[in-house]
Amino acid sequence: MALNHEHPLSPDSGSESQAAQTAAQSMSGARRAALLAAVGAGALALCKLILFFMTGSMVVALSAWDSTLDVCVSALNQKVIHYARQRPDTNHPYGHGKAESMAALAQGALILGGAVLIIISSGQKLWEDLHGQPTPMGHSWTTAAFFIIAAAASVIITRGLKRASEKYNSPALAADSEHYRTDVIANLASAISIAAIAMTGKSWLDPLLAGVFAINIGWGGFKLLSTSINELLDHDLPDHFKEEVLKVIGECNALIIDVHNFRGRRSGHKYFFDFHVTLPAELDFRLVHEITESIEKRIEDKFDADVVVHADPAEDTPGKIRTAPGVHRTLHAATKT
């Protein structure tokens, strides 16, 4: 069999160059989104720390810790995204995409751990306030007004990160977006809580509400941990996503009789698929190769995926039992060519 020595200016070479350029643009855009989020979170964190020292409020302390964590995570995501989107190498033939899932896992652990610490601190302060050692809160209305402004800023950051995570298919940015989304709720709840404390004069409401908010934030951290662990353990893809991929396969060529042993997983921003297609047994080997190549190219372009397709000849006896794991789907009726 003759070897195919590609010319440097061949179409395949140009396609690889275009793919590399697209990947570089994706990485640059994702890192820029993480940087902008870090700057916004940094400004909010600084203001909240100042308010905490002015008021001594546990609600403010919780929010200040949360924003400080946002700064650290958004800054770290820049480095993680850069590493995760490097091209595969000798030591990492499947790429570095799982670095993003690992970053999301660390973020979930930090969120959950910090929430636990705030719950413990709030419990201690609540005990003190209920046993004759209340701590008065100052600047209540100023603090409430600030949290309304902070909620509006968090909405802007959340929407920006959400758009970027979908555009660049980044788990790290998606995790960051989810975290900022909880910030919106937390900031609005903080404003309402501080206003309620100012109107009632009951200082014990501060640690009580801080504990409730911490439980909500901790639950978000737990869900983030769960999602990240699933990705690291190559959990199956959602059914609706697999259906979308199967639909694309069916549209590639009317000669594809069925798809079987279909498997998929996600590694950071990239997907990996491997599956078998059944084709008419009388097809020429070259035509079979062209069909499988077209399937791989179509899915790679649409889903930013690494695809392996194996072709099987159709058998005269119907109802062959497929025992390997994966989805099995009939696409077109078998036809003679």
Secondary structure in CASP SS format (residue, H / E / C, confidence):
PFRMAT SS
TARGET T0000
AUTHOR 0000-0000-0000
METHOD secondary structure of the structure
MODEL  1
M C 1.00
A C 1.00
L C 1.00
N C 1.00
H C 1.00
E C 1.00
H C 1.00
P C 1.00
L C 1.00
S C 1.00
P H 1.00
D H 1.00
S H 1.00
G H 1.00
S H 1.00
E H 1.00
S H 1.00
Q H 1.00
A H 1.00
A H 1.00
Q H 1.00
T H 1.00
A H 1.00
A H 1.00
Q H 1.00
S H 1.00
M H 1.00
S H 1.00
G H 1.00
A H 1.00
R H 1.00
R H 1.00
A H 1.00
A H 1.00
L H 1.00
L H 1.00
A H 1.00
A H 1.00
V H 1.00
G H 1.00
A H 1.00
G H 1.00
A H 1.00
L H 1.00
A H 1.00
L H 1.00
C H 1.00
K H 1.00
L H 1.00
I H 1.00
L H 1.00
F H 1.00
F H 1.00
M H 1.00
T H 1.00
G C 1.00
S C 1.00
M H 1.00
V H 1.00
V H 1.00
A H 1.00
L H 1.00
S H 1.00
A H 1.00
W H 1.00
D H 1.00
S H 1.00
T H 1.00
L H 1.00
D H 1.00
V H 1.00
C H 1.00
V H 1.00
S H 1.00
A H 1.00
L H 1.00
N H 1.00
Q H 1.00
K H 1.00
V H 1.00
I H 1.00
H H 1.00
Y H 1.00
A H 1.00
R C 1.00
Q C 1.00
R C 1.00
P C 1.00
D C 1.00
T C 1.00
N C 1.00
H C 1.00
P C 1.00
Y C 1.00
G C 1.00
H C 1.00
G C 1.00
K H 1.00
A H 1.00
E H 1.00
S H 1.00
M H 1.00
A H 1.00
A H 1.00
L H 1.00
A H 1.00
Q H 1.00
G H 1.00
A H 1.00
L H 1.00
I H 1.00
L H 1.00
G H 1.00
G H 1.00
A H 1.00
V H 1.00
L H 1.00
I H 1.00
I H 1.00
I H 1.00
S H 1.00
S H 1.00
G H 1.00
Q H 1.00
K H 1.00
L H 1.00
W H 1.00
E H 1.00
D H 1.00
L H 1.00
H C 1.00
G C 1.00
Q C 1.00
P C 1.00
T C 1.00
P C 1.00
M C 1.00
G C 1.00
H C 1.00
S H 1.00
W H 1.00
T H 1.00
T H 1.00
A H 1.00
A H 1.00
F H 1.00
F H 1.00
I H 1.00
I H 1.00
A H 1.00
A H 1.00
A H 1.00
A H 1.00
S H 1.00
V H 1.00
I H 1.00
I H 1.00
T H 1.00
R H 1.00
G H 1.00
L H 1.00
K H 1.00
R H 1.00
A H 1.00
S H 1.00
E H 1.00
K H 1.00
Y H 1.00
N C 1.00
S C 1.00
P H 1.00
A H 1.00
L H 1.00
A H 1.00
A H 1.00
D H 1.00
S H 1.00
E H 1.00
H H 1.00
Y H 1.00
R H 1.00
T H 1.00
D H 1.00
V H 1.00
I H 1.00
A H 1.00
N H 1.00
L H 1.00
A H 1.00
S H 1.00
A H 1.00
I H 1.00
S H 1.00
I H 1.00
A H 1.00
A H 1.00
I H 1.00
A H 1.00
M H 1.00
T H 1.00
G C 1.00
K C 1.00
S C 1.00
W C 1.00
L H 1.00
D H 1.00
P H 1.00
L H 1.00
L H 1.00
A H 1.00
G H 1.00
V H 1.00
F H 1.00
A H 1.00
I H 1.00
N H 1.00
I H 1.00
G H 1.00
W H 1.00
G H 1.00
G H 1.00
F H 1.00
K H 1.00
L H 1.00
L H 1.00
S H 1.00
T H 1.00
S H 1.00
I H 1.00
N H 1.00
E H 1.00
L H 1.00
L C 1.00
D C 1.00
H C 1.00
D C 1.00
L C 1.00
P C 1.00
D H 1.00
H H 1.00
F H 1.00
K H 1.00
E H 1.00
E H 1.00
V H 1.00
L H 1.00
K H 1.00
V H 1.00
I H 1.00
G H 1.00
E H 1.00
C H 1.00
N C 1.00
A C 1.00
L C 1.00
I C 1.00
I C 1.00
D E 1.00
V E 1.00
H E 1.00
N E 1.00
F E 1.00
R E 1.00
G E 1.00
R E 1.00
R E 1.00
S E 1.00
G C 1.00
H C 1.00
K E 1.00
Y E 1.00
F E 1.00
F E 1.00
D E 1.00
F E 1.00
H E 1.00
V E 1.00
T E 1.00
L E 1.00
P C 1.00
A C 1.00
E C 1.00
L C 1.00
D C 1.00
F H 1.00
R H 1.00
L H 1.00
V H 1.00
H H 1.00
E H 1.00
I H 1.00
T H 1.00
E H 1.00
S H 1.00
I H 1.00
E H 1.00
K H 1.00
R H 1.00
I H 1.00
E H 1.00
D H 1.00
K H 1.00
F H 1.00
D C 1.00
A E 1.00
D E 1.00
V E 1.00
V E 1.00
V E 1.00
H E 1.00
A E 1.00
D E 1.00
P E 1.00
A C 1.00
E C 1.00
D C 1.00
T C 1.00
P C 1.00
G C 1.00
K C 1.00
I C 1.00
R C 1.00
T C 1.00
A C 1.00
P C 1.00
G C 1.00
V E 1.00
H E 1.00
R E 1.00
T E 1.00
L C 1.00
H C 1.00
A C 1.00
A C 1.00
T C 1.00
K C 1.00
T C 1.00
END
